[in-house]
């Protein structure tokens, strides 16, 4: 038969294990105390009897056998007194209540039943018998019942302690298991709700800051991330359906015009060139989407290595100088040397190139573009690309980071609206903070990378 669920929990098993270990420890301790207490009491009994024997022996040497008989009779009275037997050389009892001891000498145990004394129960004695002068024998004994009573009290105390430990441990284990199961059931209910499609459900924290709270917080962050990715996937699907319809419709329209027009070689060549251009644009768009998906998936984080961000910035700036001059723009750089971090060189170069290309594409001729790289007071690397062009309205700065989103003034320029989305994905992969600010005039895009050794931050 299967055990109840509460008894099969890990917390109850741990509690039961601790209870068994404690009970075993208490049992060993009880045995040690039992043996030590018994030996100590027997030692005290032995010392008492030996002292009494020495005292009575001196009495015998002083007052003789008759005087010793009087002393033994007197000392054998009263509560807590020792037991005695004084007998002559023929074995006749002269004093005391211990029955005949025969030829036994030294230490031995004997039992006295109720026929030999007034006790209501048999009495077990630890006895020491010694021979006096003229063959007389003096035997002194003490009741072993006191030792047995102490032993029984020790056993009862430890048995009660072990029993109480087992009961309290079982009760504590049940309470812990009940609390543990309630927390686990809450996590299970949340997971089942999410499986059923409610991605907004989250695990409720207990507020204790324990391991289960930490697990719940981690699961909630994971669920937030999954929900964000699912929402992004829905948005991408909608954006693809909406934004790719135009180039596909344009491509189909041109092909239809050629098919319905005069069948000349020049018309066909023009149509093929236009179709190829539209197809290349579509391929570029899909390539950008795949690259963003790859970056957001975190696959490239495994290839991170130490790199020189200053050198990357200089290399990208030099590569864009011809394009900047062709577009009649001005590119100024202010790069602090020796700024390093761990990351992906190719992706960081791509992000910086996208920012410069975005500034070139959406600003008029004569615009100045400023590229800067430095470390702030907190040791963070700050990469900034700013221009003095028309800028981006404040209400649209967060939206331009979305896929396919383009400001009204930039719809007439080339592009697919994915450049800044890729920059945002690369920033998140590198735990960098991306902000768009007003350059007054123009737009300033700032990437702030964590200081070396700083814990990662998850966006």
C-alpha positions in Angstrom: 0.0 0.0 0.0 1.4 3.4 -1.0 2.3 5.8 1.8 0.3 9.1 2.1 1.7 11.8 0.0 2.7 13.9 3.0 4.9 11.1 4.2 6.7 10.8 0.9 7.9 14.4 0.8 11.6 15.2 1.0 11.0 17.5 4.0 9.4 14.6 6.0 12.1 12.2 5.0 14.8 14.6 6.2 12.9 15.3 9.4 12.5 11.5 10.0 16.2 11.0 9.3 17.2 13.7 11.8 14.8 12.2 14.4 16.4 8.8 14.0 19.9 10.2 14.2 18.9 12.2 17.4 17.2 9.1 18.9 20.2 7.0 18.2 22.5 9.6 19.7 20.2 9.8 22.8 20.2 6.0 23.1 24.0 5.8 23.0 24.2 8.7 25.5 21.7 6.9 27.7 23.7 3.7 27.7 26.9 5.6 28.6 25.1 7.5 31.4 23.6 4.1 32.6 27.0 2.4 32.8 28.8 5.4 34.3 26.1 5.9 36.9 26.1 2.2 37.8 29.8 2.0 38.2 29.9 5.2 40.2 27.2 4.0 42.7 28.9 0.6 43.0 32.2 2.3 43.7 30.6 4.5 46.4 29.0 1.3 47.9 32.3 -0.5 47.9 34.1 2.4 49.5 31.4 2.7 52.2 31.5 -1.0 53.0 35.4 -1.0 53.1 35.4 2.0 55.4 32.8 0.4 57.7 34.8 -2.9 57.7 38.0 -1.0 58.7 36.1 0.8 61.5 34.6 -2.4 62.9 37.9 -4.2 62.7 39.5 -1.6 64.9 36.5 -1.9 67.2 37.1 -5.7 67.4 40.8 -5.2 68.4 39.8 -2.7 71.1 36.6 -4.3 72.6 36.9 -7.9 71.5 34.2 -10.1 69.9 31.5 -9.3 72.5 32.0 -5.6 72.2 31.9 -5.9 68.4 28.6 -7.8 68.6 27.1 -4.9 70.6 28.4 -2.4 68.1 27.1 -4.3 65.1 23.7 -4.7 66.7 23.5 -1.0 67.3 24.8 0.1 63.8 22.3 -2.3 62.0 19.3 -0.2 63.2 17.8 2.8 61.5 16.9 3.7 57.9 19.7 3.5 55.4 21.9 1.3 57.7 24.1 -1.3 56.2 23.5 -5.0 56.7 25.8 -7.1 59.0 26.6 -10.6 60.1 29.0 -11.4 62.9 29.6 -15.1 63.5 32.0 -17.1 65.6 34.5 -19.7 64.5 31.7 -22.4 64.6 29.5 -20.3 62.3 27.0 -19.3 64.9 25.4 -15.9 64.4 26.4 -13.4 67.1 24.8 -10.2 65.6 23.3 -8.9 62.4 20.6 -10.1 60.0 22.5 -11.4 57.0 21.9 -15.2 56.8 24.7 -17.7 56.9 27.4 -17.1 54.4 29.2 -20.4 54.5 32.8 -20.4 53.3 32.4 -17.3 51.1 35.0 -14.6 51.7 35.7 -11.3 50.0 33.2 -9.7 47.7 30.0 -11.5 46.5 26.3 -10.9 45.9 23.6 -12.7 47.7 19.8 -12.5 48.0 17.9 -12.4 51.3 14.3 -13.5 51.2 11.5 -12.4 53.6 12.0 -15.5 55.8 15.4 -14.1 57.0 14.3 -10.6 57.8 11.2 -8.4 58.1 11.4 -7.0 54.6 8.3 -7.5 52.4 10.4 -8.4 49.4 13.6 -10.2 48.6 16.7 -8.1 49.1 19.8 -8.3 46.9 23.0 -7.4 48.7 26.6 -6.6 47.7 28.5 -8.3 50.6 32.1 -8.2 51.8 33.1 -10.9 54.3 36.4 -10.9 56.2 37.9 -13.2 58.9 38.7 -11.7 62.3 40.9 -13.2 65.0 39.9 -16.6 66.5 38.1 -17.6 63.3 35.3 -15.1 63.7 33.8 -13.7 60.5 32.4 -10.2 59.9 30.2 -9.7 56.8 28.9 -6.3 55.8 26.5 -5.7 52.9 24.6 -3.0 51.2 21.3 -3.1 49.4 21.7 -3.1 45.6 18.1 -1.9 45.2 19.2 1.7 45.3 21.5 1.1 42.3 18.7 -0.6 40.5 16.3 2.2 41.2 18.7 4.8 39.8 19.3 2.7 36.7 15.6 2.3 36.2 15.1 6.1 36.6 17.9 6.7 34.0 16.3 4.3 31.6 12.8 5.8 32.1 14.2 9.3 31.6 16.0 8.5 28.3 13.1 6.4 27.1 10.7 9.3 27.7 13.2 11.7 26.0 13.5 9.4 23.0 9.7 9.0 22.8 9.1 12.7 23.0 11.8 13.3 20.4 10.1 10.9 18.0 6.7 12.4 18.6 7.8 16.0 18.3 10.0 15.1 15.3 7.1 13.4 13.5 4.8 16.3 14.3 7.4 18.8 13.1 8.0 16.7 10.0 4.3 16.7 9.2 4.0 20.4 9.7 7.0 21.1 7.5 5.8 18.7 4.9 2.3 20.3 4.9 3.9 23.8 4.4 6.3 22.4 1.8 3.4 20.7 -0.1 1.4 23.9 -0.1 4.2 25.8 -1.6 4.9 23.0 -4.2 1.2 22.8 -5.0 1.2 26.6 -5.6 4.0 26.2 -8.1 2.3 23.2 -9.8 -1.0 25.1 -10.1 0.8 28.0 -11.7 2.6 25.7 -14.1 -0.7 24.0 -15.0 -2.3 27.4 -15.6 0.5 28.4 -17.9 0.3 25.0 -19.7 -3.4 25.8 -20.3 -2.4 29.1 -21.9 -2.5 31.7 -19.1 1.0 33.1 -19.5 0.2 35.9 -17.0 0.2 33.6 -14.0 3.1 33.8 -11.6 4.2 31.9 -8.5 3.3 33.7 -5.3 6.2 34.3 -3.0 5.9 33.4 0.6 7.9 36.4 1.8 10.3 34.2 3.9 13.3 34.6 1.6 13.9 30.8 1.8 15.0 28.4 -0.9 11.5 28.0 -2.2 11.1 31.8 -2.4 14.3 32.0 -4.4 13.1 29.2 -6.7 9.7 31.0 -7.1 11.4 34.3 -7.9 13.7 32.5 -10.5 10.7 30.8 -12.1 8.9 34.1 -12.2 11.8 35.8 -14.0 11.9 32.8 -16.4 8.2 33.2 -17.0 8.6 36.9 -17.6 11.3 36.2 -20.1 9.2 33.5 -21.8 6.2 35.8 -21.9 8.3 38.6 -23.4 9.6 36.2 -26.0 6.2 35.0 -26.9 4.9 38.5 -27.2 7.9 39.4 -29.3 7.1 36.3 -31.5 3.5 37.4 -31.9 4.7 40.9 -32.7 7.2 39.7 -35.2 4.6 37.5 -36.9 2.3 40.4 -37.2 5.0 42.7 -38.4 6.2 40.2 -41.0 2.7 39.8 -42.3 2.2 43.6 -42.4 5.5 45.0 -43.5 6.6 42.3 -46.0 3.2 42.5 -47.8 4.3 45.8 -49.4 7.5 44.6 -51.1 5.8 41.3 -52.1 2.8 43.2 -53.6 5.2 45.6 -55.4 7.2 42.6 -56.8 4.0 40.9 -58.0 2.7 44.1 -59.5 5.8 44.7 -61.5 5.8 41.1 -62.7 2.1 41.4 -63.7 2.8 44.7 -65.6 5.5 43.0 -67.6 3.3 40.0 -68.3 0.5 42.2 -69.5 2.7 44.6 -71.4 4.7 44.3 -74.7 7.0 41.3 -74.7 10.3 43.1 -75.3 13.7 42.1 -74.1 14.3 45.4 -72.4 11.0 45.2 -70.4 11.9 41.7 -69.2 15.4 42.8 -68.2 14.0 45.7 -66.3 11.4 43.5 -64.6 14.0 40.9 -63.7 16.3 43.6 -62.2 13.5 45.1 -60.1 12.4 41.6 -58.9 15.9 40.7 -58.0 16.3 44.0 -56.0 13.0 43.3 -54.2 14.1 39.7 -53.5 17.4 40.9 -52.2 15.7 43.3 -49.9 13.4 40.5 -48.6 16.4 38.3 -48.1 18.2 41.0 -46.2 15.1 41.5 -44.0 14.9 37.8 -43.2 18.6 37.6 -42.5 18.2 40.5 -40.1 15.3 38.8 -38.4 17.2 35.5 -38.0 20.2 37.4 -36.6 18.1 39.1 -34.1 16.5 35.8 -33.1 19.9 34.2 -32.7 21.2 37.1 -30.5 18.0 37.1 -28.4 18.4 33.3 -27.9 21.7 33.9 -26.1 23.6 31.4 -28.2 26.4 33.8 -28.8 27.1 34.3 -25.1 29.1 31.0 -25.0 31.6 32.5 -27.4 32.3 35.6 -25.3 36.0 36.5 -24.9 38.1 39.4 -23.6 38.3 42.1 -26.3 39.4 45.7 -26.7 36.2 47.8 -27.2 38.4 50.9 -27.9 40.0 49.1 -30.9 36.6 48.0 -32.2 35.2 51.6 -32.1 38.3 52.9 -34.0 38.1 50.2 -36.6 34.3 50.8 -37.2 34.9 54.5 -37.4 37.7 54.2 -39.9 35.6 51.8 -42.0 32.7 54.4 -42.2 34.9 57.4 -43.1 34.4 57.0 -46.9 30.7 56.7 -46.6 30.5 59.6 -44.2 32.4 61.8 -46.7 30.2 60.6 -49.6 27.1 61.5 -47.7 28.7 64.9 -46.9 28.5 64.3 -43.1 31.2 64.9 -40.5 32.3 62.1 -38.1 34.1 63.1 -34.9 35.5 60.5 -32.5 36.5 60.7 -28.9 37.7 57.3 -27.8 39.5 56.5 -24.6 42.1 53.8 -25.1 42.4 50.5 -23.3 38.7 50.0 -22.5 38.1 46.2 -22.5 35.3 43.9 -21.7 34.0 40.4 -22.4 31.8 40.0 -25.3 31.3 39.1 -29.0 33.5 41.2 -31.2 31.5 40.7 -34.4 28.2 41.6 -32.7 29.6 44.7 -31.0 31.0 45.8 -34.3 27.6 45.2 -35.9 25.8 47.2 -33.2 28.2 50.2 -33.6 28.0 50.0 -37.4 24.1 50.0 -37.2 24.2 53.1 -35.0 26.5 55.1 -37.4 24.6 53.9 -40.4 21.3 54.9 -38.8 22.7 58.4 -38.2 23.9 58.6 -41.8 20.6 57.4 -43.3 18.2 59.5 -41.3 20.0 62.8 -41.1 20.5 65.5 -43.8 23.9 66.4 -45.4 26.2 68.4 -43.2 25.1 66.6 -40.0 27.8 66.0 -37.5 28.0 62.5 -36.0 29.9 62.2 -32.7 31.3 58.8 -31.6 32.6 58.6 -28.0 33.8 55.9 -25.7 34.9 56.3 -22.0 34.5 54.9 -18.5 32.3 56.6 -16.0 33.0 57.0 -12.3 31.5 53.6 -11.6 33.9 51.9 -14.0 31.3 51.2 -16.6 32.1 51.5 -20.3 29.9 54.1 -22.0 29.6 54.0 -25.8 27.7 56.9 -27.4 26.7 57.8 -30.9 25.1 61.2 -31.3 24.1 63.5 -34.1 22.7 67.0 -34.6 20.0 66.0 -37.0 16.2 66.1 -36.6 16.2 63.5 -33.8 13.4 61.3 -32.7 10.3 62.5 -30.9 10.3 61.6 -27.2 7.1 59.5 -27.5 8.7 57.4 -30.2 12.1 56.7 -28.8 11.0 53.4 -27.1 9.1 52.3 -30.2 11.9 52.7 -32.7 13.6 49.7 -30.9 10.7 47.5 -32.0 11.0 45.5 -35.2 9.9 47.2 -38.4 9.0 50.4 -36.6 9.9 53.5 -38.5 9.3 57.1 -37.7 7.1 59.1 -40.1 10.1 61.2 -41.3 12.2 58.2 -42.1 9.7 56.2 -44.1 11.0 57.7 -47.4 14.6 56.5 -46.6 16.0 53.0 -47.3 15.9 50.4 -44.6 13.7 47.8 -43.0 13.3 49.1 -39.5 15.4 46.3 -37.9 18.7 48.1 -37.3 18.0 49.5 -33.8 16.2 46.2 -32.9 19.4 44.4 -33.5 21.3 46.9 -31.5 18.8 46.4 -28.6 19.2 42.6 -28.8 23.0 42.9 -28.8 22.9 45.2 -25.8 20.8 42.8 -23.9 23.1 39.9 -24.7 26.0 41.9 -23.2 23.9 43.0 -20.2 24.3 46.6 -21.4 21.8 49.4 -20.8 20.5 51.0 -24.0 19.0 54.5 -23.9 17.9 57.0 -26.5 18.2 60.6 -25.5 17.6 64.1 -26.9 20.9 65.6 -28.1 19.3 69.0 -28.5 19.3 68.9 -31.4 19.5 65.4 -32.7 19.5 61.9 -31.2 22.0 60.4 -28.8 22.1 56.6 -28.4 24.0 55.4 -25.3 25.2 51.9 -24.5 26.4 51.4 -20.9 28.3 48.2 -20.2 28.7 46.7 -16.7 32.0 47.4 -14.9 34.5 44.5 -14.9 33.5 42.0 -12.2 30.0 43.4 -11.7 27.2 40.8 -11.4 25.1 40.5 -14.6 21.8 42.3 -14.9 18.9 40.6 -16.7 16.7 42.9 -18.7 
